[in-house]
Every structure is written in C-alpha cells, then in structure tokens.
Amino acid sequence: MAKQQRDREDLLRDGHQMTSRGETTIDAIAVTVGFRAGGQASLYCGADPVFQFNAQHQLRRVYFANERFAAESGRLVRLDREQLGGKVQFVRCEVPPTDVQAILASLRGWIDILRAAASSDGTAWRVADEPSERFIVQLREWMDRLPQSIAIAAGPGA
C-alpha cells in the first residue's frame, strides 16, 4: 500500500482491475461501483466510505470514517498505520461491536440508495467499456443476491 494517503483516483477511468464499473452522482457524491472478473464487488461512496466484497457477497475490506478495516476470521479488525523502521505497517486492532454495527448500517443505507439509483433507466450512470444497460443489470442482480444480513469474510483477499 502507498505510504502517503491521497484522494482516490478516477476509478471509472483508471480502475482496470474492475472489468465492469459505473459511476453516478448521489447528493453531490460520486459513487462508483465496480466488479472484478470473478464477481467481487466494490462500492466507493466518494472517498469514504468504501466497501469491498468477495465473490460470496461477504464484506472483506472497508474504509469508513477515515479508518481502514479488514476481514479476519469472520470479524472486522481496524488496521492502524504505524511507521516502523522507515516502513509503514498496519497493526490490527479489535473493533467494538457498536462500530461494526455502524459500518454495517452505513453499508445497508448505501445499498438502499444504490437500489433506487439502479431502478432508473440507467441514464444517470456513466459506465466504462460496456453498455450502461448491461452494467445496471449486473448491479441489480448483485444487489438482489446480497443477503439481508451481510457476513464478514474469513480474510481480506478477493
């Protein structure tokens, strides 16, 4: 990971690891949704929050309230940046259940907002490298398969 933090890149233009990606604006926030070739999804709601899923619709990584989180053994851990010997390392810290609940509540809220945005005719979406209709169908199908209670993955890998 980069040693310096910065605003996120233009994911619609540069997010090539996401083979299918689209962006819309919701309440002046650029929201980007992308899918990797294996079906893993990422939701970028501005620069914060960010939610990343594995192919089984389990939450694997989160950036929320300016903090990084990763899945570990079915729970979220916070990754605190520390400078050790000139290198940036992440130290894992336990996350209180109330913080996990706040993250999941925010995710649920964003999913509800995205459902409404995906129910339109698709003209509000800018899509890279494919017809917007195809992206909207993929987004709707992915959201329809999300379980009501989103599980935390065993690890942060895609």
Secondary structure, 3 states (H helix, E strand, C coil): CCCCCCCCCCHHHHCCCCCEEEEEEECCEEEEEEECCCCCEEEEECCCCEEEECCCCCEEEEEECCEEEEEECCEEEEEEEEEECCEEEEEEEECCHHHHHHHHHHHHHHHHHHHHHHCCCCCCCEEECCCHHHHHHHHHHHHHHCCCCCCECCCCCC
